[in-house]
Every structure is written in C-alpha cells, then in structure tokens.
Amino acid sequence: MHFNRREFVSLAAAGTLAPLAAANAQAAYPAKPITLVVPFTPGGSVDNSGRLMADRLSRELGVPVVVDNKGGAGGAMGSVYVAKARPDGYTLIVTSQSTHVVNPAVNPNLPYDAVKDFAPITLIDRLANVLLVNADLPVRSFAELVKYAQANPGKLNYASAGTGSVSHLSMELMKTQAKLPMTHIPYRGAGVAVTDLIAGQVQLTWNNLSSNLGNIRNGKLRALAVAAPQRVSQLPDVPTFAELNLPDLNLTSWTGLAAPAGTPTPIIERLYQATRKVLQDPATRATWVEKGMMVPEEVTPQAYRAEIAERIRFYQRIAKANHIVLE
C-alpha cells in the first residue's frame, strides 16, 4: 500500500493526536456525572454506605455522583453490569464482601471474576460484625453461650442471610472452632433473619453492627462478641473474637469502590485520592462513628486487590470444609 505525502502527514497527525486526546480526557476527569452502581436494592448497609460516599464524592469531585441500584442474584447482576461497562471512570461499583469475596468463594459459576474484571480503588468503610442472640436466651457472655449449647444440644438454631452468605460461613467456622452444637436456618436476607431472631423463632445470628445497633441499645437483641480490631466504642463491654481466642472470626466486613478493569491508572488515582480526602474529613469521620461504621485505614488500590484475593481464599477454605457450594 502506498501513501502520498499529504495522506502520510494526515495519518501521522492522527496517530499523534489520538493518545494526546486520551491523555487530555484523563486530565480533565471528571467532566460529567459519575454513575455509582449499588448491586443491591435500596435500604441495606451496602446501599447506605454507597449513598453516604456518593454525596461526599460529589462535592469533592465537583460533579454529581448518582447512585443506581441494580439488585438481583446476590449482587451478581449489578457486578456484571459494571464489569462490562466502558472503563472510563464514569461507571463505578460499591463493592462488598458479598459480591467480591463470598460469591466468588462459593459459586463456581459466577458470571464475573471479582479480581480480574475490576480495578479496585479503595475502601469506604469497615464494619464490625457482631454475634447476636435473642434477648430471652439465658446467656450473657460467649462462655455462657458455649456452656448452654453443650448442655442443650439441638436447642440452638442460628439464622443466616442465606446459604453461602458471610453470616453462614462465619457461623459454621464458629460452630467448628467453639464446638457449638447448633442448626443452620437460612433466610432470604439479613433483615428477615433479624426479625425472626427478635421474635424468638431462632436464637442467634451473625450480622454487621451498623444495622443492629438500635436493636442492641433498646434491648431487643444481645451482643456477645464483635469482630473488629479492638472493642468498638458503641459496645465497650463486649469483647472481640480475638479476646475469646477465636482470632479467625475477628474479620471485619467492608464496602469499597471499584471501576471496570482497564480503567486508566490516572483516573483510579484521582478517585483514590478523592475518597481518602473525604474519609479524612472530621465531619465524615463523625458520621461514620454515629452510624456504627469504622473509617478504614489507608488502603491503596493495590492493597485492596490483594485483600480481596486473600479473603476469597479464606472463605473458600471454610466453604470446602463444610461442603458449601452454590450452583
């Protein structure tokens, strides 16, 4: 193929301008509204965290950050939507333990790869998990729970948010390590599980603190242990699982931000720095504490990717040991 001089110059100019245009677009980011996909229906802890961050990121970035709830299939529908979106920084996802850790650990047919299909940005929060019992259960400490369970085999039923959920896997680990005879009752979500726990239909469950602080404070539920780096300020008398010599159970849950894989590094860095600035604001930190959330330590995109991969392996081991598989 032959080109005359004018054609050659035009092609050369186009080749030079294309990467320049892409660089300018990245430098101007963000230049239009950003869609933040929450892969669950409104009202849950992931949705609440996403909305709190969207409001603050809108102010920090100078463009609207619009929450779009795309629930379904345990978070898979929204996750697939973002994984296939254009990697330009204008479609993000609120990541969670469910979508990016537990689903990959228990479902071999998941329609997305939680590690390869996303560009992690950072954490929004960490959430202390809490072991909750019905207020009428005659136990006031974890030691009393173990004693009661072993003296009353077959009397304890624990609720989970569903087969293969964080609560299911965590309770099975606790059941094994603390030698607790109890039966699993799966529910369709944490909300209905907690409702039946309060009513006494089941005796205990595992859930995040932020969603249950009100029920604990008003005496409807009793907290026996928390999964957190140290005791939480909202429940200063409740020990951590590490204090109870069950360190494997001492994992916080979290929510975070991610973009589709292939999103340019400068855009990821811009979003990372903006999120860190929001989280360092005293007003944000006060709001997080008020809602039972923990402001996360500094977690770089690289560190976040590594934590996701490590936690998938952790829960895969629990699932395998207990023959928990979702098809």
Secondary structure as UniProt FT lines:
FT   HELIX           5..27
FT   STRAND          34..38
FT   TURN            42..43
FT   HELIX           45..61
FT   STRAND          65..69
FT   HELIX           73..75
FT   HELIX           76..83
FT   STRAND          91..96
FT   HELIX           98..102
FT   HELIX           103..106
FT   TURN            108..109
FT   TURN            114..117
FT   STRAND          118..127
FT   STRAND          129..134
FT   TURN            135..136
FT   HELIX           142..151
FT   TURN            153..154
FT   STRAND          157..160
FT   TURN            163..164
FT   HELIX           166..177
FT   TURN            178..179
FT   STRAND          183..186
FT   HELIX           190..199
FT   STRAND          204..208
FT   HELIX           209..211
FT   HELIX           213..217
FT   TURN            218..219
FT   STRAND          221..227
FT   TURN            233..234
FT   TURN            236..237
FT   TURN            241..245
FT   HELIX           247..249
FT   STRAND          253..260
FT   TURN            261..262
FT   HELIX           265..280
FT   HELIX           282..290
FT   TURN            291..292
FT   STRAND          293..294
FT   HELIX           301..321
FT   TURN            322..323
//
